[in-house]
Amino acid sequence: MTEVQGPTPTGTSRPYRTLAEALRAHRIAEQNHAFITAVTDAIGIASYIDRGRYIEAIRRGEGAALHIGRTYINGFTEGEVIVYGSTRMPMRPSEGRPPYLYVLQPSEFAPAPGAKPKRAAAPRTPAAPKAPKATKVEERDYGVCDVCFMTRTPSGGCGCD
């Protein structure tokens, strides 16, 4: 997970009034909105700023700002634990912001839309015995016509008859 640091590509950084406005502007999947809201409410966020590829969430207290991308939230320290529902979310080391950690949003764990759910394999039944393979029939040569040089049919005829 690598992310570009700093202001937006145009060099501007505009603040958002609410988290909902920021999530809509960055087109983050709606199924992740509840998760992101729960995380930011638990941490305590003072403001949200557009940084181009991610939303920068400035903490009220001490600590690094969170970077909220389409599929991740980055900026957690070693001691922080994210629990969503009853699931403890796995934290991974950040490649772009060491020593911080990041967590993937729940949509990354869900199956792709339109994907068929996996079914358990049906129990195998013993296969019926196979019939022996037929041996290859030897091709016969019926000769070639002396006039038209076509192969003769089994009845002895050709194209010029």
N, C-alpha and C positions, 0 to 999 in steps of 0.2 A: 504494500500500500504506500504509494508515494503521492505526495500532494505538493502543489506549488505554494510557496509561502509568499506573504506580502499582499499588497493591494490588488485590486482587480486589474485585468490587462490594460484597461484604459487609464489606470492610475487613480481612480476615484474609489472611495469607500463610503457607501451611504448607509445610515442607520435604518433599522426597521422599527416600527412602533410596537409590533407584537411578534411572538414566535409564529403564530398562524400565518401572518403576512410573509414572513421570511420563508416558511416551508412552501407556501404556494408559489412564491417568486422563484424558488430553486427547483420547483417541480419534483419534490420529494414524495414518494409513494404514500398515499393516504393511510395505508395499513401500518406505516411507521410513525404516524403523527402521535398516537397515544404513547408509544414507547419514548419518543424524543421529549414529549411534554413531561412524562413521569421523571425522566432523568434530569431535565433542566430544573424542574420544581424541587427535586431532592437536593441538587447541588446549590441552587440559589443563583440565578442569573440576573445581572443588572441591565444589560443591553445586548442587542443583536446587531451585528454589522455585516454588510455584504462584502465578501472578499473574492468574488468572482466564482471560483470553483467550490467554495464552501461558505458556510455562515459562521462567523466568529461570535461565540457567546462569552461575554465578559462576566466573570464570577463577581458576586458581591463581596466576598471575603478574599482571603489570600488564595493563591493558586493560579495555575496556568489557564488561559482561556480555552474553551472547548472549540474544536473545529467540527461542525456538523456538515457532513457531505451527504451525497445521495444514498450511500450504503453503509456509512460508518459514523462514529462519533469518536474524535481523537482528543487527547489532552488529560487523561486520567493519570494519577500517580499510583505507585505500587500498593499503597494501603487502601485505596478506594475499591469498593465492591459494588457492582451493579446487579440488582436483583429485579427481575421483571416478572410479575405474576408470582410464581413459586420457583422460577428458574434463575439460577445464578448464571449470568452471561459471561462467557469466556473472554478474558482480556488477552490481547496480543501486543507484543512490543511494536512500537511505531518505527517505521523505517525512515520517515521524513522528519520526525521530532523526537529523537531520543532524549531523555530517558522515559518519555511518556508512553502510555499504553492506549490502545484503541479497542472499541467493541463494535462488532457488526450489528446492523439493525435487523429486526426479525424478518423482514422481507427476503433477506439473503438466505434464510434457512427454509423458506417456504418453497414448494415445487413451482416450477414455471407455469404461467397461465396456459391452459390447454393441454398440459401434460397429463397423461393417463396415470392413475395411481398403480403402483406395483401390486400384482396379485401373487398369492402364494401358488407355487407350482402344484398341479394336480398329482395325486399319487400315481406312480407308474404301474401299469399292468403288464404282465409278461406278454411279450410280442408273440404273435402267431408264428409257427415255423415257416420259414421261407421255402418256396419251391426252388428246385435246382435251376440254375441258369441254362437257357437253351444254348446249344452249341451253334456256332456260326455255320450256315449252310454254304457249301462250296459252290461258287459261281460256275456255271457251265458256259462253254464257248460254243455258240451255234454257227459260227463261221461268218465270213464277210462276203457280200455280193460282189461278183466279178465286174458287174456293169456300173453300179452306183457307189460301191465301196462302203455301204452301210452295213451295220451288224444285223444278221438275220434274226428273226424272232424264233421262239421255240417251235412254231409251226413250220418254219422254213421260209417264210415270206420276207420281203424287204420293201423299201420305198418305191422301187420301180415296178413292182408287181401290180 
